[in-house]
Amino acid sequence: MLRSVLFWLKKFVSFWLMPLPLCATAIVVGVLLLRSSRRARLGRALIGAAVALLVILSNSFVSKWLMRPLEARHPAIPELRAGEPLPPGLAACRFVVVLGGGNGFSTGLPGNNLLSPSSLSRLVEGVRLARALPEARLIVSGPGEGGRPTHARVQARAAEALGLAPERLLLIEDARDTEDESRAVIRLAGGAPIALVTSAWHMPRAVALFRSAGVTALPCPADFRAHTDDPLRFEDFLWDAESLSRSTFAVRERIGYLWIWLRGKN
């Protein structure tokens, strides 16, 4: 019961701390304060600060600057060529774990076309590693809602379409967040080492939670959003919704990491 309350409290608080809800709320409050002659200055300050913050976080250069430190914490698994030895850490893994990233629902579409961009990138990386580890099993994770197929089942369908045998798949269908996923994986994998696949920007928090749960996890990041060797272009100094989304991910991960640090799980 307490765990459920903390889960929804975390979701509620983190939602209002995200850039768009936070700034939209500040603008609404500022507009209301403008109606009072005594508080009009505060209202203008709130509106100005909120607009300035949105403009800053919607800038491509700023959003990539916020994202890169998160993505640089753990290097990606390099190209794996047939006949060449695997990296020792990867060769020891007995499970490849792909964390959930969301999906949509449309009748008649294959699983890969239902997955969110983050989830699809994670799954493709997981299948790539599973093919390099023929004895390993692929664990996919994610709950469902309203009687619809769980996210784990959608991922499993996509993995099969990408050529992975069904008997190599294990599903976690009741984990609501990364911490739940870490507990479920320790039950399935025991003490066996795993290759942990999630978005590069989410990897620092995921690794901390999995290792806190007692899982021997090799970070295998995917879904990079701020590539380090991209040339600097004029567009990098402009503003767009994608950059605000990138900044939001970066802010959310830092808040999430602060939360687990306060609980001693880092």
Residue frames as qw, qx, qy, qz and C-alpha x, y, z in Angstrom:
[[0.000, 0.887, 0.463, 0.000, 0.00, 0.00, 0.00],
 [0.301, -0.816, 0.103, 0.483, 2.75, 2.44, 1.02],
 [0.445, -0.155, 0.591, 0.655, 4.73, 1.59, -2.12],
 [0.248, 0.604, 0.655, 0.380, 1.71, 2.37, -4.28],
 [0.122, -0.942, -0.258, 0.176, 1.12, 5.69, -2.53],
 [0.394, -0.632, 0.321, 0.585, 4.78, 6.67, -2.97],
 [0.445, 0.169, 0.667, 0.573, 4.63, 5.68, -6.66],
 [0.145, 0.777, 0.534, 0.301, 1.66, 7.93, -7.43],
 [0.280, -0.902, -0.068, 0.321, 3.02, 10.74, -5.25],
 [0.478, -0.358, 0.460, 0.657, 6.29, 10.59, -7.19],
 [0.334, 0.422, 0.655, 0.529, 4.40, 10.70, -10.49],
 [0.033, -0.906, -0.420, -0.038, 2.26, 13.63, -9.37],
 [0.348, -0.822, 0.099, 0.440, 5.13, 15.74, -8.03],
 [0.484, -0.206, 0.542, 0.656, 7.46, 15.01, -10.95],
 [0.326, 0.634, 0.601, 0.361, 4.76, 15.95, -13.48],
 [0.057, -0.973, -0.226, 0.004, 4.42, 19.46, -12.05],
 [0.447, -0.702, 0.301, 0.467, 8.20, 19.90, -11.95],
 [0.625, 0.246, 0.529, 0.519, 8.56, 19.27, -15.68],
 [0.208, -0.135, 0.150, 0.957, 9.33, 22.40, -17.75],
 [0.164, -0.338, -0.542, -0.751, 6.04, 22.74, -19.65],
 [0.451, -0.659, -0.596, -0.087, 3.59, 22.17, -16.75],
 [0.482, -0.474, -0.288, 0.679, 5.75, 24.23, -14.41],
 [0.159, -0.074, 0.198, 0.964, 6.02, 27.18, -16.81],
 [0.234, -0.457, -0.614, -0.600, 2.36, 26.99, -17.88],
 [0.475, -0.654, -0.560, 0.181, 1.30, 27.08, -14.23],
 [0.387, -0.380, -0.121, 0.832, 3.60, 30.04, -13.55],
 [0.020, 0.164, 0.400, 0.902, 2.12, 31.94, -16.51],
 [0.363, -0.590, -0.636, -0.339, -1.46, 31.27, -15.37],
 [0.497, -0.619, -0.417, 0.442, -0.64, 32.37, -11.82],
 [0.316, -0.176, 0.085, 0.928, 1.14, 35.43, -13.19],
 [0.115, -0.386, -0.514, -0.758, -1.88, 36.42, -15.29],
 [0.461, -0.674, -0.575, -0.055, -4.12, 36.10, -12.23],
 [0.495, -0.488, -0.246, 0.676, -1.73, 38.23, -10.17],
 [0.211, 0.174, 0.275, 0.922, -1.86, 40.98, -12.80],
 [0.262, -0.667, -0.549, -0.430, -5.45, 41.61, -11.76],
 [0.538, -0.753, -0.274, 0.262, -4.19, 42.84, -8.38],
 [0.235, 0.916, -0.150, 0.287, -2.44, 46.21, -8.37],
 [0.479, -0.757, 0.433, -0.096, -0.34, 45.18, -5.36],
 [0.744, -0.221, 0.610, 0.158, 0.86, 41.93, -6.91],
 [0.684, 0.717, 0.031, -0.129, 1.14, 42.96, -10.56],
 [0.114, 0.788, -0.604, -0.041, 4.93, 43.21, -10.38],
 [0.499, -0.266, 0.820, -0.087, 5.15, 39.64, -9.06],
 [0.764, 0.438, 0.435, -0.187, 2.78, 38.52, -11.82],
 [0.514, 0.816, -0.243, -0.108, 4.93, 40.11, -14.52],
 [0.137, -0.646, 0.750, -0.026, 8.04, 38.54, -12.98],
 [0.667, -0.011, 0.732, -0.136, 6.45, 35.08, -12.99],
 [0.734, 0.628, 0.217, -0.141, 5.31, 35.41, -16.60],
 [0.307, 0.848, -0.428, -0.060, 8.70, 36.71, -17.72],
 [0.322, -0.503, 0.800, -0.057, 10.62, 33.96, -15.90],
 [0.745, 0.178, 0.626, -0.146, 8.36, 31.22, -17.25],
 [0.667, 0.737, 0.029, -0.104, 8.61, 32.44, -20.84],
 [0.107, 0.804, -0.584, -0.015, 12.38, 32.85, -20.53],
 [0.514, -0.313, 0.794, -0.086, 12.76, 29.31, -19.14],
 [0.786, 0.405, 0.451, -0.120, 10.67, 27.84, -21.96],
 [0.500, 0.837, -0.209, -0.075, 12.71, 29.71, -24.56],
 [0.122, -0.692, 0.711, -0.028, 15.99, 28.53, -23.03],
 [0.579, -0.132, 0.798, -0.102, 14.95, 24.88, -22.71],
 [0.748, 0.553, 0.334, -0.154, 13.50, 24.86, -26.25],
 [0.243, 0.832, -0.448, -0.218, 16.88, 25.79, -27.71],
 [0.943, 0.232, -0.238, 0.013, 18.65, 22.96, -29.50],
 [0.426, 0.533, -0.552, 0.480, 22.13, 23.83, -28.21],
 [0.364, -0.461, 0.505, -0.633, 20.95, 24.06, -24.59],
 [0.915, -0.099, 0.101, -0.377, 18.96, 20.83, -24.73],
 [0.868, 0.307, -0.349, 0.172, 21.93, 18.88, -26.11],
 [0.161, 0.561, -0.555, 0.593, 24.20, 20.47, -23.50],
 [0.613, -0.359, 0.403, -0.577, 21.84, 19.20, -20.78],
 [0.966, 0.075, -0.011, -0.247, 21.57, 15.74, -22.33],
 [0.643, 0.547, -0.515, 0.147, 25.20, 14.92, -23.15],
 [0.114, -0.512, 0.730, -0.438, 26.50, 14.44, -19.56],
 [0.788, -0.071, 0.434, -0.431, 23.80, 11.82, -18.95],
 [0.907, 0.397, -0.054, -0.130, 24.52, 9.97, -22.19],
 [0.427, 0.678, -0.558, 0.214, 28.29, 10.07, -21.66],
 [0.568, -0.552, 0.510, -0.337, 28.21, 8.18, -18.35],
 [0.740, -0.094, 0.666, 0.013, 28.20, 4.73, -19.96],
 [0.124, 0.438, -0.631, -0.628, 29.73, 3.88, -23.36],
 [0.841, 0.249, -0.017, -0.480, 27.67, 1.99, -25.93],
 [0.781, -0.106, 0.591, 0.170, 28.45, -1.58, -26.92],
 [0.063, 0.544, -0.510, -0.663, 30.50, -1.32, -30.14],
 [0.744, 0.349, -0.350, -0.449, 29.78, -3.00, -33.45],
 [0.673, -0.273, 0.682, -0.083, 29.86, -6.79, -33.05],
 [0.523, 0.526, -0.522, -0.421, 31.35, -8.51, -36.09],
 [0.988, -0.009, 0.001, -0.155, 30.99, -12.21, -36.83],
 [0.865, 0.247, -0.268, 0.346, 34.07, -14.21, -35.92],
 [0.203, 0.544, -0.406, 0.706, 35.47, -11.59, -33.56],
 [0.381, -0.273, -0.770, 0.432, 35.46, -12.12, -29.77],
 [0.267, -0.822, -0.383, -0.326, 32.81, -10.34, -27.75],
 [0.051, -0.647, 0.408, -0.642, 33.73, -7.80, -25.09],
 [0.307, 0.035, -0.892, 0.330, 34.36, -9.86, -21.91],
 [0.257, 0.103, 0.525, -0.805, 31.63, -8.13, -19.90],
 [0.663, 0.209, -0.159, -0.701, 29.05, -8.82, -22.58],
 [0.552, 0.199, -0.796, -0.148, 30.16, -12.40, -23.13],
 [0.090, 0.018, -0.861, 0.500, 29.44, -13.16, -19.45],
 [0.467, 0.045, 0.206, -0.859, 25.80, -12.01, -19.65],
 [0.119, 0.159, 0.980, 0.036, 23.09, -14.65, -19.48],
 [0.176, 0.743, 0.634, -0.122, 20.15, -12.29, -19.96],
 [0.167, 0.186, 0.215, 0.944, 19.52, -9.20, -22.06],
 [0.036, -0.638, -0.658, 0.400, 17.02, -6.91, -20.32],
 [0.110, 0.360, 0.346, 0.859, 15.17, -4.26, -22.33],
 [0.016, 0.385, 0.562, -0.732, 13.38, -1.71, -20.17],
 [0.253, 0.686, 0.674, 0.099, 9.96, -0.50, -21.28],
 [0.192, -0.185, 0.108, 0.958, 9.50, 2.75, -23.17],
 [0.404, 0.474, 0.325, -0.712, 5.83, 2.90, -24.12],
 [0.156, 0.121, 0.812, 0.550, 3.69, 2.11, -27.15],
 [0.454, 0.144, -0.008, -0.879, 0.49, 3.10, -28.90],
 [0.471, 0.218, 0.844, -0.137, -2.48, 1.04, -30.08],
 [0.484, 0.440, -0.263, -0.710, -3.69, 0.72, -33.67],
 [0.847, 0.126, 0.487, -0.172, -5.48, -2.33, -35.03],
 [0.838, 0.528, 0.114, 0.071, -3.55, -4.19, -37.70],
 [0.227, 0.861, -0.432, 0.145, -0.14, -2.64, -37.11],
 [0.830, 0.058, -0.469, 0.296, 2.86, -4.87, -36.35],
 [0.641, -0.658, -0.247, 0.309, 4.48, -4.53, -32.97],
 [0.557, -0.097, 0.066, 0.822, 7.47, -2.55, -34.21],
 [0.051, 0.460, 0.316, 0.828, 5.16, 0.16, -35.58],
 [0.492, -0.749, -0.393, -0.207, 3.39, 0.47, -32.23],
 [0.687, -0.383, -0.242, 0.569, 6.50, 1.08, -30.15],
 [0.057, -0.981, 0.007, 0.187, 7.55, 4.59, -29.20],
 [0.532, 0.744, -0.358, 0.187, 10.84, 5.80, -30.73],
 [0.235, -0.649, 0.655, -0.308, 12.65, 5.18, -27.43],
 [0.809, -0.122, 0.521, -0.241, 11.20, 1.72, -27.03],
 [0.866, 0.499, 0.002, -0.015, 11.96, 0.73, -30.62],
 [0.321, 0.760, -0.514, 0.235, 15.58, 1.85, -30.30],
 [0.459, -0.490, 0.668, -0.322, 15.95, -0.08, -27.05],
 [0.898, 0.090, 0.381, -0.199, 14.43, -3.22, -28.50],
 [0.741, 0.635, -0.214, 0.053, 16.57, -3.17, -31.65],
 [0.074, 0.694, -0.652, 0.295, 19.66, -2.91, -29.45],
 [0.660, -0.288, 0.603, -0.343, 18.39, -5.74, -27.24],
 [0.927, 0.317, 0.166, -0.113, 17.80, -8.02, -30.24],
 [0.500, 0.738, -0.429, 0.146, 21.25, -7.14, -31.62],
 [0.174, -0.579, 0.723, -0.335, 22.87, -8.21, -28.36],
 [0.812, -0.059, 0.481, -0.326, 20.69, -11.31, -28.03],
 [0.857, 0.500, -0.105, -0.058, 21.80, -12.45, -31.48],
 [0.327, 0.679, -0.594, 0.280, 25.41, -12.09, -30.38],
 [0.246, -0.310, 0.798, -0.454, 24.64, -14.14, -27.24],
 [0.566, -0.036, -0.655, -0.499, 22.82, -17.23, -28.57],
 [0.440, -0.217, -0.833, 0.256, 22.53, -18.78, -25.08],
 [0.016, 0.119, 0.414, -0.902, 21.07, -15.67, -23.48],
 [0.036, 0.641, 0.762, 0.084, 17.37, -14.92, -23.05],
 [0.046, 0.325, 0.116, 0.937, 15.75, -11.58, -23.78],
 [0.133, -0.554, -0.700, 0.431, 13.64, -10.04, -21.00],
 [0.004, -0.409, -0.288, -0.866, 11.16, -7.35, -22.06],
 [0.177, -0.387, -0.677, 0.600, 9.15, -5.29, -19.63],
 [0.161, -0.075, -0.090, -0.980, 6.10, -3.08, -19.38],
 [0.280, 0.318, 0.783, -0.456, 2.55, -3.15, -18.00],
 [0.010, 0.388, 0.688, 0.613, -0.75, -2.77, -19.81],
 [0.186, 0.200, 0.385, -0.882, -3.91, -0.78, -19.27],
 [0.581, 0.290, 0.082, -0.756, -7.62, -1.14, -19.91],
 [0.850, 0.165, 0.481, -0.137, -7.47, -4.76, -21.03],
 [0.590, 0.750, -0.274, -0.115, -5.11, -3.95, -23.90],
 [0.907, 0.125, -0.238, 0.325, -1.96, -5.99, -24.58],
 [0.547, -0.753, 0.058, 0.361, 0.85, -5.16, -22.17],
 [0.212, 0.887, -0.373, -0.173, 3.85, -3.22, -23.37],
 [0.419, -0.434, 0.789, 0.117, 5.96, -6.33, -22.75],
 [0.681, 0.320, 0.658, 0.020, 3.77, -8.32, -25.19],
 [0.477, 0.870, 0.032, -0.120, 4.03, -5.61, -27.83],
 [0.066, -0.780, 0.606, 0.141, 7.80, -5.68, -27.46],
 [0.588, -0.149, 0.793, 0.055, 7.80, -9.48, -27.66],
 [0.686, 0.604, 0.400, -0.059, 5.83, -9.36, -30.92],
 [0.311, 0.913, -0.247, -0.094, 8.33, -6.90, -32.35],
 [0.324, -0.601, 0.725, 0.090, 11.28, -9.02, -31.18],
 [0.702, 0.153, 0.695, 0.038, 9.82, -12.07, -32.91],
 [0.581, 0.793, 0.174, -0.062, 9.29, -10.05, -36.08],
 [0.107, 0.876, -0.466, -0.056, 12.98, -9.11, -35.91],
 [0.703, 0.367, -0.609, -0.029, 13.90, -12.80, -35.92],
 [0.119, -0.391, 0.778, -0.477, 14.19, -13.76, -32.25],
 [0.438, -0.173, -0.869, -0.153, 12.76, -17.17, -31.34],
 [0.536, -0.608, -0.154, -0.565, 9.73, -16.99, -28.99],
 [0.864, -0.364, -0.322, 0.135, 11.25, -19.49, -26.55],
 [0.559, 0.128, -0.264, 0.776, 14.09, -17.04, -25.86],
 [0.129, -0.541, -0.047, -0.830, 11.69, -14.37, -24.56],
 [0.327, -0.415, -0.724, 0.443, 10.73, -13.66, -20.95],
 [0.092, -0.650, -0.301, -0.691, 8.07, -11.06, -20.13],
 [0.194, -0.283, -0.582, 0.737, 7.66, -8.78, -17.11],
 [0.070, -0.534, -0.584, -0.607, 4.11, -7.45, -17.32],
 [0.426, -0.785, -0.450, -0.018, 3.46, -5.88, -13.91],
 [0.532, -0.289, -0.129, 0.785, 6.43, -3.55, -13.36],
 [0.122, 0.923, 0.363, -0.045, 5.34, 0.10, -13.28],
 [0.081, 0.962, -0.259, -0.002, 8.73, 1.79, -13.17],
 [0.524, 0.572, -0.603, 0.184, 12.47, 1.10, -13.27],
 [0.260, -0.433, 0.719, -0.477, 12.62, 0.19, -9.60],
 [0.849, 0.054, 0.342, -0.399, 9.88, -2.41, -10.05],
 [0.805, 0.509, -0.294, -0.077, 11.72, -3.74, -13.10],
 [0.183, 0.595, -0.726, 0.293, 14.92, -4.19, -11.09],
 [0.547, -0.232, 0.664, -0.455, 13.06, -6.29, -8.49],
 [0.893, 0.286, 0.146, -0.314, 11.42, -8.41, -11.17],
 [0.625, 0.615, -0.480, 0.030, 14.71, -9.02, -12.97],
 [0.096, -0.511, 0.785, -0.336, 16.48, -10.20, -9.82],
 [0.750, -0.018, 0.526, -0.401, 13.72, -12.78, -9.40],
 [0.867, 0.472, -0.003, -0.160, 14.15, -14.02, -12.98],
 [0.584, 0.654, -0.435, 0.206, 17.91, -13.81, -13.35],
 [0.846, -0.452, -0.150, 0.238, 18.99, -14.50, -9.80],
 [0.433, -0.743, 0.238, 0.452, 22.66, -13.65, -9.53],
 [0.697, 0.276, 0.443, 0.491, 23.41, -14.07, -13.23],
 [0.160, -0.406, 0.138, 0.889, 24.93, -11.05, -14.98],
 [0.439, 0.705, 0.556, -0.035, 22.66, -9.18, -17.38],
 [0.280, 0.132, 0.301, 0.902, 23.06, -6.79, -20.27],
 [0.060, 0.675, 0.539, -0.500, 20.87, -3.83, -19.35],
 [0.240, 0.287, 0.488, 0.788, 19.38, -1.95, -22.30],
 [0.019, 0.826, 0.492, -0.273, 17.65, 1.39, -21.93],
 [0.333, 0.893, 0.079, 0.291, 17.94, 4.91, -23.32],
 [0.606, 0.246, -0.314, 0.688, 21.41, 6.41, -22.82],
 [0.113, -0.525, 0.164, -0.828, 19.94, 9.38, -20.92],
 [0.779, -0.453, -0.039, -0.432, 18.06, 7.02, -18.57],
 [0.822, 0.146, -0.512, 0.200, 21.00, 4.63, -18.05],
 [0.167, 0.400, -0.590, 0.681, 22.67, 6.32, -15.01],
 [0.565, -0.263, 0.334, -0.707, 19.49, 6.05, -12.93],
 [0.926, 0.049, -0.227, -0.299, 18.66, 2.57, -14.22],
 [0.650, 0.300, -0.612, 0.334, 22.12, 1.20, -13.41],
 [0.093, -0.373, 0.563, -0.731, 21.97, 2.68, -9.93],
 [0.744, -0.158, 0.185, -0.622, 18.60, 1.06, -9.22],
 [0.919, 0.149, -0.346, -0.117, 19.57, -2.33, -10.65],
 [0.505, 0.333, -0.641, 0.473, 22.85, -2.49, -8.77],
 [0.319, -0.342, 0.465, -0.752, 21.08, -1.38, -5.59],
 [0.873, -0.066, 0.029, -0.482, 18.69, -4.32, -6.09],
 [0.657, -0.384, 0.647, 0.055, 21.66, -6.69, -6.31],
 [0.833, 0.507, 0.223, 0.026, 21.71, -7.18, -10.09],
 [0.491, -0.385, 0.446, 0.642, 25.07, -7.46, -11.87],
 [0.509, 0.777, 0.352, -0.113, 24.23, -5.17, -14.78],
 [0.483, -0.084, 0.383, 0.783, 26.35, -4.28, -17.80],
 [0.271, 0.696, 0.180, -0.641, 25.14, -0.91, -19.19],
 [0.396, 0.183, 0.699, 0.566, 24.18, -1.18, -22.88],
 [0.178, 0.573, 0.241, -0.763, 22.78, 2.25, -23.78],
 [0.312, 0.410, 0.694, 0.503, 20.58, 2.94, -26.81],
 [0.012, 0.861, 0.486, 0.147, 18.37, 5.80, -28.04],
 [0.442, -0.272, -0.059, 0.853, 21.02, 8.51, -28.01],
 [0.163, 0.882, 0.441, -0.017, 19.56, 12.03, -28.36],
 [0.008, -0.973, 0.191, 0.130, 22.70, 14.25, -28.38],
 [0.921, 0.198, 0.023, 0.334, 25.47, 12.75, -30.50],
 [0.504, -0.709, 0.095, 0.485, 28.90, 14.01, -29.49],
 [0.455, -0.196, 0.494, 0.714, 30.49, 14.24, -32.95],
 [0.351, 0.766, 0.520, 0.139, 27.72, 16.03, -34.82],
 [0.369, 0.225, 0.081, 0.898, 28.98, 19.19, -36.56],
 [0.004, -0.541, -0.415, 0.731, 27.78, 22.47, -35.14],
 [0.186, 0.446, 0.630, 0.608, 25.10, 23.88, -37.44],
 [0.152, -0.261, -0.021, -0.953, 23.00, 27.02, -37.63],
 [0.631, -0.403, -0.487, -0.449, 19.95, 24.96, -36.58],
 [0.602, -0.211, -0.634, 0.436, 21.62, 24.21, -33.25],
 [0.132, -0.084, -0.314, 0.936, 20.96, 27.80, -32.17],
 [0.410, -0.250, -0.359, -0.800, 17.25, 27.70, -33.03],
 [0.409, -0.067, 0.652, -0.635, 14.19, 26.57, -31.05],
 [0.570, -0.013, -0.630, -0.527, 11.81, 23.66, -31.59],
 [0.808, -0.364, 0.059, -0.459, 9.52, 21.23, -29.78],
 [0.910, 0.100, -0.364, 0.170, 12.03, 18.39, -30.09],
 [0.352, 0.411, -0.485, 0.687, 14.56, 20.40, -28.11],
 [0.486, -0.443, 0.267, -0.705, 12.00, 21.09, -25.36],
 [0.958, -0.128, -0.152, -0.209, 11.31, 17.35, -25.24],
 [0.738, 0.271, -0.446, 0.428, 15.05, 16.62, -24.99],
 [0.008, 0.468, -0.435, 0.769, 15.42, 19.14, -22.16],
 [0.736, -0.360, 0.067, -0.569, 12.42, 17.61, -20.39],
 [0.942, -0.001, -0.325, 0.079, 14.01, 14.16, -20.46],
 [0.501, 0.358, -0.461, 0.639, 17.24, 15.62, -19.07],
 [0.292, -0.457, 0.313, -0.779, 15.44, 17.46, -16.27],
 [0.874, -0.256, -0.094, -0.403, 13.30, 14.45, -15.40],
 [0.865, 0.100, -0.424, 0.250, 16.30, 12.15, -15.13],
 [0.258, 0.385, -0.479, 0.746, 18.13, 14.52, -12.82],
 [0.549, -0.387, 0.205, -0.711, 15.08, 14.81, -10.58],
 [0.949, -0.092, -0.232, -0.194, 14.69, 11.02, -10.65],
 [0.692, 0.234, -0.503, 0.461, 18.33, 10.52, -9.73],
 [0.094, -0.443, 0.409, -0.793, 17.97, 13.02, -6.87],
 [0.786, -0.303, -0.006, -0.539, 15.00, 11.00, -5.60],
 [0.948, -0.038, -0.304, 0.083, 16.93, 7.73, -5.50],
 [0.431, 0.398, -0.468, 0.661, 19.97, 9.50, -4.02],
 [0.380, -0.470, 0.286, -0.744, 17.84, 10.79, -1.16],
 [0.914, -0.215, 0.039, -0.342, 16.71, 7.20, -0.58],
 [0.424, -0.597, 0.678, 0.066, 20.27, 5.84, -0.66],
 [0.861, 0.246, 0.444, -0.013, 19.80, 3.80, -3.83],
 [0.481, 0.843, -0.228, -0.076, 22.51, 5.41, -5.93]]
